[in-house]
C-alpha cells in the first residue's frame, strides 16, 4: 500500500507539470525544488542553462511552450545574469561568473515560469551548482620534437579537450621564435575534444625551444602551455630555391648551372 501511494504521488507531481526538461549543458529532468550540478566553468567564462518550453497539464497532455521564461537569481556579487527571452521553443539563461571569482563550488536559484499561470502550471524552482576553476580544459601538442629544413613549414597539432561547461573561444600562440607573433583564435564546444592545425617555420638554422600557449579569450586565468623543440637545419633544396629569388650573387658564367638548381628546387617542392 505504501509503495502504491509513492507511485501515485510521483505521478501526480509529473502530471501537475512540476518538472522541466533541461537540454543544456546536458539532458536532465528536474522536479520542483530539485537540484542540478552543471560542471566546471572558468572565472569570467559565460555558460548557459537551457530547458525545453514544453510542459504537461494535469492530465499528462503536452503543452507547447508551457514554460514561457527562465530566470536565475541569488548569484554571487559581480556575476552577470541574462534571463531568457519570452515564449521561445527553448529557454536559456546565461550566467557569467566574475573574472575574479575564487575557486570553489557556487549555487544559485533557477525558476521556470508559466507567465500569468495561464496554463495552470505554476512555476518550477530548482537549485543549480557550478564549480569555478581555471582547470577546464586539457591540452596536448604533437609532435613534441621536430626536425625541418630552413624555411620549411612544420605542422603542430593542437588538441583541446574542453571539459568545462562553457562553449569557449581559445587563442593559440607561440613563444620562442624570433619575430614570431602569429595568433590563431579557435572555438571549442563544452564537453568536446578537437584538434587544430598550427603551422610554424623558421629561416635561421638552430635549435629552438618553443612554448605553445593556449588560453581562454574570455578569461586570462584559464591557460595551459606545452613545450616543443624545433631543430632547423640548413637545406640544400632551400639554397637552390633562394637562387631563383635573387638572394645569391654569382658570376654570369655560372648562370646556366644555377638555373638548373633552381628548376630542381621547383620540381621537388611540387
ABEGO torsion letter per residue (X at the ends): XAAAAAAAAAAAAAAAGABBBBAOABBBBBBBGBBBBAEBBBBGBBBBBBBBABBBBAAGBBBBGABABBBBBGBBBGBBBBBBBBGBABBBBBBBBBAABBBEBBBBBBBBBBBGGAAGAEBBBBBBBBBBBABABBBBBOBABBBBBBGBBBBBBBBBBBABABBBBBBBBBBGBBGBABBBBBBBBBGBBBBBBBBBBBABBEBBBBBBBBBBAABAABBBBBBBBBBBBBBAAAAAAAAAAGABBBBAAAAAAAAAAAAAAAAAAX
